[in-house]
Amino acid sequence: MRVGIAAVVLTLGLAITLIACGGEPEAADPTSPSGSANVATVVTAIKGADGTSATAGGYTLGDVSLPAEAGTPGKVSFTITKGGEPVTDYIEEQTKDLHLYVVRDDLEVFRHLHPTQGEAGEWSGDLTLPAGGTYRVVVEFAARTPDDKGEQAMLGATAKVAGAAEVDVPGSDDGTVIAALEETPKPGIDQEIGVLISDPAGKPVNLGTYLGVYAHVTAFSRETGEVIHLHPLGGPENGEDGTRLGIHVKPPKAGDYVFFVQVRVDGMIHTLRLPVTV
């Protein structure tokens, strides 16, 4: 039986649980923004499993494959093993067993996917990438342990894709939805900051849920590739400058990051890209 995470113990040196291009339709989420289950499960994050290494805590991300050529529909595939055996029992987090991020090393191309697992334990999903280059494939999951608890990890590996490198870099304004941070996060400090979501006129938006929450926000360090997955705190609040969402964040250190903010507005998924110097 798989149980949604209602309580997560995170020890990566940062908080992670807060990415497809704007205007992507998707089926409605559960009516409750907290997901479909309310059973607390103790999940402990594995130290150092921050997306910068393919192996941590005994888990290994392997057999990573991306489409051979940019602009051509293909597949992303990989395996997750522990002790040489495929990991097959997961605890749902934000309505999914596993979150997959495919991001180019210059942080100008980003995809957030939810692949499916085959009978032999391998994962795969459809993927088309708009440009060539070196990509980082990052998986985020909570594996169920024999004591019915869980271990949280982010693992990452690289793969190359052929094709021209030029790409239209998304921004914080996709013509329909605009995202901005109320303030710049401070390094090494647990804090709440506001994310403002508005229409082009600066007015509040009709914000729905995505993956059981009101926003999915992931940040990547330019220097290290470390991943910060942030938690939304509470529901949206409409104000003069748009719709505000509080998020919990703790950047591990000063430096340059890129935040990818995903929200559902009027039934459509929008992804906004926000470079931030902490």
C-alpha positions as MATLAB code, in Angstrom:
seq = 'MRVGIAAVVLTLGLAITLIACGGEPEAADPTSPSGSANVATVVTAIKGADGTSATAGGYTLGDVSLPAEAGTPGKVSFTITKGGEPVTDYIEEQTKDLHLYVVRDDLEVFRHLHPTQGEAGEWSGDLTLPAGGTYRVVVEFAARTPDDKGEQAMLGATAKVAGAAEVDVPGSDDGTVIAALEETPKPGIDQEIGVLISDPAGKPVNLGTYLGVYAHVTAFSRETGEVIHLHPLGGPENGEDGTRLGIHVKPPKAGDYVFFVQVRVDGMIHTLRLPVTV';
ca = [
       0.000    0.000    0.000;
       1.269    3.460   -0.862;
       0.614    6.340    1.493;
       0.952   10.054    0.770;
       3.560   11.935    2.751;
       1.989   14.191    5.352;
       5.136   14.667    7.407;
       8.638   14.649    5.967;
      11.869   14.916    7.932;
      14.432   16.614    5.667;
      18.139   16.780    6.433;
      19.741   17.812    3.155;
      20.856   21.130    4.576;
      17.841   22.685    2.826;
      14.092   22.183    2.644;
      12.804   20.354   -0.397;
       9.207   20.027   -1.354;
       8.561   23.097   -3.298;
       8.532   22.913  -12.902;
       6.870   21.819  -19.163;
       6.338   25.179  -20.578;
       3.506   27.630  -19.884;
      -0.009   26.903  -21.038;
       0.125   23.118  -20.769;
      -3.291   21.599  -19.964;
      -3.545   18.925  -17.323;
      -6.307   17.028  -15.574;
      -7.593   18.561  -12.359;
      -5.892   17.696   -9.089;
      -7.697   16.323   -6.034;
      -9.889   18.931   -4.374;
      -7.734   18.899   -1.272;
      -4.404   20.705   -1.857;
      -2.733   18.345    0.568;
      -3.300   15.352   -1.694;
      -5.399   12.244   -1.353;
      -4.016   10.803    1.877;
      -3.650   12.188    5.350;
      -1.680    9.390    6.996;
       1.597   10.617    8.464;
       4.644    8.674    7.308;
       8.097    9.241    8.759;
      10.474    9.916    5.897;
      14.124   10.751    6.529;
      16.180   12.491    3.867;
      19.514   10.924    2.992;
      22.416   13.242    3.736;
      24.110   14.478    0.590;
      21.382   13.194   -1.749;
      20.867   16.635   -3.285;
      20.837   15.749   -6.981;
      24.563   16.253   -7.568;
      25.530   12.568   -7.428;
      24.161    9.376   -8.992;
      24.752    7.418   -5.774;
      23.791    8.239   -2.189;
      22.673    6.253    0.834;
      23.051    2.989   -1.047;
      20.729    4.091   -3.880;
      22.023    4.399   -7.447;
      20.610    6.121  -10.509;
      21.783    4.200  -13.566;
      21.212    3.377  -17.235;
      20.246    6.994  -17.952;
      19.162    7.630  -21.531;
      17.736   10.717  -23.259;
      16.466   11.237  -26.815;
      19.455   11.096  -29.180;
      18.567   14.284  -31.035;
      16.941   17.566  -30.061;
      13.560   18.303  -31.623;
      12.770   14.612  -32.138;
      10.209   12.812  -29.944;
      11.923   10.173  -27.873;
      12.203    8.599  -24.450;
      13.898    9.262  -21.161;
      14.733    6.110  -19.237;
      16.709    5.093  -16.155;
      16.853    2.669  -13.243;
      17.000    3.131   -9.479;
      18.657    0.338   -7.549;
      19.765   -0.444   -4.022;
      22.211   -3.255   -3.400;
      22.009   -4.108   -7.084;
      18.251   -4.704   -6.952;
      15.596   -2.421   -8.485;
      13.681   -0.236   -6.042;
       9.963   -0.815   -6.607;
       8.171    0.357   -3.455;
       7.734    4.103   -3.106;
       5.817    6.551   -0.941;
       3.788    9.118   -2.847;
       4.913   12.705   -2.552;
       2.820   15.449   -4.104;
       0.600   12.754   -5.697;
       3.490   10.952   -7.484;
       5.862    8.095   -6.691;
       8.729    9.881   -8.427;
       9.472   13.349   -9.821;
      11.920   13.659  -12.703;
      13.721   16.868  -13.688;
      15.632   17.150  -16.955;
      17.575   20.410  -17.029;
      20.361   21.572  -19.327;
      23.599   22.448  -17.564;
      23.171   26.167  -18.340;
      19.680   26.039  -16.752;
      18.068   27.358  -19.948;
      16.010   24.226  -20.660;
      13.897   22.588  -17.972;
      11.382   19.745  -17.890;
       9.474   18.265  -14.950;
       8.100   14.803  -15.757;
       6.405   11.829  -14.117;
       7.573    8.649  -15.861;
       6.119    5.185  -15.323;
       7.840    2.129  -13.897;
       7.949   -1.167  -15.794;
       7.635   -4.663  -14.372;
      11.420   -5.071  -14.176;
      11.770   -1.814  -12.229;
      12.974    0.409  -15.078;
      11.482    3.893  -15.477;
      10.602    5.562  -18.792;
       8.604    8.426  -20.227;
       8.044   10.410  -23.404;
      10.310   13.412  -23.883;
      11.172   15.905  -26.609;
      13.965   18.374  -25.911;
      14.138   21.671  -27.822;
      17.934   21.988  -28.027;
      21.127   19.987  -27.808;
      23.674   20.037  -25.014;
      24.590   18.362  -21.754;
      21.598   17.665  -19.560;
      21.295   16.716  -15.926;
      18.698   14.046  -15.151;
      17.550   14.366  -11.528;
      15.145   11.985   -9.801;
      13.385   12.763   -6.535;
      11.699    9.981   -4.585;
      10.959    8.480   -1.182;
      11.635    4.740   -1.074;
       9.738    2.639    1.458;
      11.970    0.831    3.929;
      11.284   -2.586    5.541;
      10.079   -0.878    8.751;
       7.379    0.885    6.675;
       9.127    4.216    6.928;
      10.840    6.003    4.082;
      14.125    7.383    2.793;
      14.056   10.580    0.724;
      16.652   11.163   -1.987;
      17.538   13.217   -5.020;
      19.980   11.546   -7.404;
      21.434   13.048  -10.575;
      23.399   11.993  -13.651;
      24.309   13.615  -16.977;
      23.608   12.707  -20.589;
      24.263   14.458  -23.911;
      21.739   15.305  -26.602;
      22.814   16.138  -30.174;
      21.546   19.220  -31.979;
      21.857   22.982  -32.093;
      22.253   24.612  -28.679;
      20.234   27.754  -29.426;
      16.933   27.922  -27.583;
      14.275   30.445  -26.608;
      14.937   30.869  -22.901;
      11.711   31.111  -20.867;
      11.323   34.034  -18.494;
       9.253   35.076  -15.505;
       6.496   36.339  -17.855;
       4.991   33.972  -20.436;
       2.497   36.527  -21.713;
      -0.339   35.199  -19.579;
       1.166   34.743  -16.120;
       3.981   36.601  -14.334;
       5.933   35.306  -11.321;
       8.183   37.278   -8.970;
       9.790   36.834   -5.576;
       8.864   39.376   -2.900;
      12.398   39.301   -1.559;
      15.735   37.564   -2.093;
      16.291   34.515    0.144;
      19.178   34.570    2.603;
      21.704   31.710    2.552;
      21.698   29.090    5.298;
      18.549   30.377    7.004;
      15.112   28.754    7.243;
      12.747   31.427    6.028;
       9.432   32.150    4.372;
       9.402   34.265    1.240;
       6.481   35.249   -0.935;
       5.979   34.291   -4.566;
       3.684   36.708   -6.387;
       1.654   35.371   -9.300;
      -0.231   37.893  -11.431;
      -1.664   38.546  -14.873;
       0.039   41.048  -17.245;
      -1.910   43.881  -15.600;
      -0.547   42.951  -12.170;
      -3.906   41.628  -10.962;
      -4.563   38.433   -8.961;
      -5.094   35.183  -10.856;
      -7.407   32.202  -10.502;
      -4.885   29.840   -8.934;
      -5.683   26.126   -8.815;
      -3.717   23.214   -7.416;
      -0.964   21.316   -9.223;
       0.283   17.979   -7.874;
      -1.877   18.541   -4.802;
      -0.397   21.944   -3.879;
      -0.814   25.535   -5.051;
       2.673   25.776   -6.575;
       5.580   23.535   -7.432;
       8.871   25.410   -7.133;
      12.326   23.967   -7.726;
      15.625   25.840   -7.659;
      19.002   24.804   -9.093;
      22.409   26.116   -8.081;
      24.450   27.346  -11.056;
      27.729   26.542   -9.320;
      27.049   23.057   -7.965;
      23.862   21.787   -9.630;
      22.358   21.243   -6.176;
      18.567   21.085   -6.206;
      16.290   22.900   -3.771;
      12.686   21.737   -3.738;
      10.558   24.211   -1.812;
       7.372   23.816    0.179;
       4.358   26.102   -0.290;
       2.969   27.274    3.056;
      -0.790   27.605    3.222;
      -3.104   28.831    0.498;
      -3.017   31.759   -1.916;
      -3.803   35.300   -0.810;
      -5.028   37.902   -3.288;
      -3.702   41.447   -2.943;
      -2.989   44.609   -4.891;
       0.154   43.140   -6.501;
      -1.329   39.779   -7.450;
      -1.761   36.423   -5.760;
       0.758   35.650   -3.029;
       1.999   32.223   -1.991;
       4.333   31.773    0.957;
       7.104   29.203    0.459;
       9.667   27.771    2.843;
      13.239   27.985    1.584;
      16.757   27.522    2.910;
      19.436   28.034    0.228;
      22.503   26.092    1.392;
      24.905   28.915    0.569;
      25.290   32.187   -1.300;
      25.425   32.043   -5.080;
      23.413   32.118   -8.285;
      20.268   30.015   -8.572;
      17.450   29.614  -11.048;
      13.956   29.115   -9.620;
      11.353   27.323  -11.756;
       7.812   28.121  -10.592;
       4.926   25.953  -11.794;
       1.346   27.014  -11.175;
      -2.091   26.196  -12.534;
      -3.995   29.302  -13.650;
      -7.475   28.955  -15.123;
      -6.854   25.247  -15.625;
      -3.540   25.590  -17.486;
      -0.038   24.764  -16.195;
       2.490   27.596  -16.510;
       6.215   27.363  -15.850;
       8.124   30.568  -15.070;
      11.906   30.899  -14.793;
      13.414   33.269  -12.195;
      17.221   33.734  -11.911;
      18.122   34.710   -8.331;
      21.410   35.709   -6.688;
      21.378   34.727   -3.017;
];
